[in-house]
Amino acid sequence: MGLLCEWCGKEAQKGENTVFWELPDGTRAIQITETPAVECEDCKMIYQTDEVTKEIEDQLFLIDTKKIGKSISYKELMALPRLLKRNYFDFS
């Protein structure tokens, strides 16, 4: 069995979508295109996994967000150079 939908428990598939994310400093939101997602044909939910959410949040915390325009692709975002090696404020 493959990927299961976290909402309905039925079989789901990997996909991509566009999301909008508030920057850590709260100054603005950006559009992130081609973001990995889970797509469920049964309940029609499209969402990001906890892992993808954490990757985005960590990356936005560790880069110079002033260099990001209104929109960026997920791959471009994740390729931006980090100011720190890791999120030292994440105690999870």
C-alpha positions in Angstrom: 0.0 0.0 0.0 1.2 3.5 -0.8 0.5 6.9 0.6 -2.6 7.3 2.8 -4.7 10.5 3.2 -4.4 11.9 6.7 -8.0 13.2 6.4 -10.0 10.2 5.2 -7.5 7.3 5.4 -8.0 6.4 1.7 -5.1 5.9 -0.8 -3.6 9.2 -1.9 -0.9 10.2 -4.3 2.0 12.7 -4.4 1.4 15.9 -6.2 2.3 19.6 -6.1 0.4 22.8 -5.4 0.9 26.5 -4.7 0.9 27.7 -1.1 1.0 31.1 0.6 3.3 31.4 3.6 3.8 34.2 6.2 7.5 35.1 6.7 8.8 34.5 10.2 9.1 38.2 11.0 5.4 38.7 10.0 6.1 41.5 7.5 4.5 39.8 4.5 3.4 36.6 2.9 4.9 34.9 -0.1 3.7 32.5 -2.7 5.6 29.2 -3.0 4.8 27.3 -6.2 5.4 23.7 -7.1 5.3 22.7 -3.4 5.2 18.9 -2.7 1.7 17.9 -1.6 -0.5 14.9 -0.9 -3.6 14.7 -3.2 -6.6 12.5 -2.3 -9.0 11.7 -5.1 -11.6 10.4 -2.5 -12.0 13.4 -0.3 -10.4 15.9 -2.6 -8.0 17.2 0.0 -4.6 18.6 -1.1 -2.2 19.3 1.7 1.5 19.4 2.7 2.9 16.8 5.0 4.3 17.8 8.4 7.8 17.2 7.0 7.4 19.6 4.1 5.8 22.2 6.4 8.8 21.9 8.8 11.3 22.2 5.8 9.7 25.4 4.6 9.5 26.9 8.1 13.1 26.1 8.9 14.3 27.4 5.5 12.4 30.7 5.9 13.9 31.1 9.4 17.5 30.4 8.2 17.7 32.5 5.0 17.7 36.2 4.2 14.0 36.6 3.3 14.6 40.1 1.9 16.0 38.4 -1.2 12.7 36.6 -1.9 10.2 38.4 -4.1 6.4 37.8 -4.0 6.7 34.4 -5.5 9.3 31.6 -5.5 9.3 27.9 -6.4 9.8 25.3 -3.7 13.0 24.1 -5.3 14.4 27.7 -5.6 13.4 28.4 -1.9 15.2 25.3 -0.7 18.3 26.1 -2.7 18.8 29.5 -1.2 21.9 29.8 1.0 21.3 29.6 4.8 22.7 32.1 7.2 22.8 29.4 9.9 23.4 25.7 9.6 20.2 24.7 11.4 17.3 26.2 13.4 18.8 26.4 16.8 15.4 27.6 18.2 13.6 24.3 17.3 13.5 22.2 20.4 11.2 19.5 18.9 
